Amino acid sequence: MSWLSLFSLSVVVILAPSVVNAQEMEPRAYSRGPLGSQFIVFSYAYQTGDVLTDATLPLRDVDVKLNAGVFAYGRTFGLARRQANVTLVSSYVKGRASGTVLEDRQEVIRSGMGDLRLRFSTNLIGGPALTPKQFAEYKPRALLGASLTVVIRRPLRPRRGADLPRPRGFPRSTAPPARRRSRG
């Protein structure tokens, strides 16, 4: 193991957060490729199904339908004689959720741009930066990589002119419990 790889691994371990909220599994996130490789991805997904809710909540028969389109762009480059890549991912999501709230059937529709993701990844061990000619002749070995993803959260908004559904008897000025403030 070279001193640069050992140093890079040490920096990643030292800067790693003490709490990890989630793990993202992306196939071929650290796959090898020649320098200057670029990729563009367009994807569409449709999901539908029932939602399981806590039995103590006043929700029943919740059903969701989601449509999502995804665009991604990535490029490989060399960094300290190792292969690295940067990927930008953006999505557009439209969803409809319906269910019974208390005793009223309600429906809400949301649409808009999804989270924007910028991911940087690099191969620490076993992924040298290679030109296309060198890449064709290279015999692969074990690989160790690390990545950093920055996510810009964008909440989905209601349709233009739409409002959040409320059970009958609740005035428009009543804020949801999570937003109420106590004075005193």
N, C-alpha and C positions, 0 to 999 in steps of 0.2 A: 504494500500500500504506500503510495507516494505521500510526501509531506503535505502537498496541496489537498489531496483527498482527505487526509486525516484532519487537516485544519478546517476544511469545509464541513466535514461531519461534526466537528467540535462546535463550530459556530451554530449549526442547525440545532444541536442538542441544547446549547446554552440559551439560544433565543426562543426555543420552543415554549409555547404557553403552558402554564400549569394546569389549566382547565381546557379540555377539548370538548366542544359542543356537539360535533358531528364528524363523521368520516365520509368522505366522498370517494366512491370507487368508480374510476373511469378507465375502461379498457384501453390498453396501449398508451397510457399517459406518459410512460417513459420509454416508449419504443424508439429504436434507433432510426435515423434517417439522415440522408446527406445534407450538408450545409445548404441553405437557401431553399429547402423544400417548403412549399406553401400548400395549405389546404383550405378549402371552403366547404362548409357543411350547411345544407338546408334540411330541416326535419319537420315533420308534422305528427302530432299525436292526438288521439281522441280517447277520452276516458269517461266511463259512466259507471254508476253503481250506487248502492245504498251506503249510508254512513252510520256506523255504530256510535251511539252516544251514551253518556252516563245516564243510567236509569233515573237518577234524581233530578235531571234537567227536565224542563217542561217542553221537550222536543220529541216528536214521533215522526216516523215515516220520512226521514230525511233522505233525499235523493240528489245526486250531483252529476252534472254533465260538464266536461271541460274540453276545450279545443286549445291547442298550443302549437305555435309555429316557432322554430328556433333557427337562428343564423349564427354560425361560428366561423371565425377566421384564425388561422394559426401560421406560424413561420418558425423554422429552425435556424439557429445561428450558433456560432462558437463563442464560448465564454471560458477563459482560462484553459484553453485546449480541450474543453469538454463540450459535448453537445448540449444545447439548451433550446428551449422553445417558449414562445409566448402565444397565448390564445385569448381571443376576445369572444365572449358568448352573449348574445342578446335574444330575448324571446318576446312574443306577444301572446297573451292568454285571454281567452273569453270563457267565462263559466256561468252556469246557472245552478242555483241550489234552491230546492223547494222542500217544504216540510210543514208539519203542524206545530205551531208555537202556541202553547196553552191550548185553546180550542179552535184557533183560526188557521186556515191553510195560508201559508205565506210563500213568496218566491222572491229571490233577489238575483240580479244579474250584475256581474262585474266584468270589466274588460280593460285592457291596457298593456303597457309594456311591463314585462317581468323584470326580475333582477338582472343587472348587468354584471358579468363576471370577467375579471381579468386574471389569468393564471400564468405564472412564470414557473417553469420547471427546468431542472437541470439534472444531468446524470453525474453523480459524484464518483462512482467506480464503474469501469467497464463501458463507458460511452464516450469515446474520444470524438472530437469534431473532425469529420472526414468530408473530403470533396466527393462528388459522385463517383469518380474513378476509384478512389481509395475505398469508398463504401462498398463497391461491387466486389472487391478483393478481400474485405475484412472478414475474419472468422469471429463470430460473436462469442462473448464470454458472459460470466455472471454480471449482473447489473444492479446498482443501487442508485436511487434517485431521490430527490427532494423537490417539493413544490410549495409555492405560496399563492394563495388565491385571495383576491380582494373582491368583495361583493358589495355592490351598491344596491341597497334595498329600495324598491319602488312599490308602494302599496297599490293594489288595484282599486280603481275608482268606480263608483256606480255609473250606470249609463247616464248620458246627459238627460236631465229632466226627471231622473228617477230618484227616489228617496228610500231610505232604509225602511223595511216593513216594520210595523208596530202592531202589537195586539190591540184589539178594540178597547177603548177606555183609557189608553195612555196618550196624554197630550203631546204635541210636537216638542214642547219645551223640556220634557223629561229626558235627562241624559242617562245613558246606560250606567249601571252601577260602577263600572270600572273608571268612569270619568267624574263621578260625583266627588265633591270636596266637602269635608266637614269644616265648620267654622267654630273656633272656640279655643 
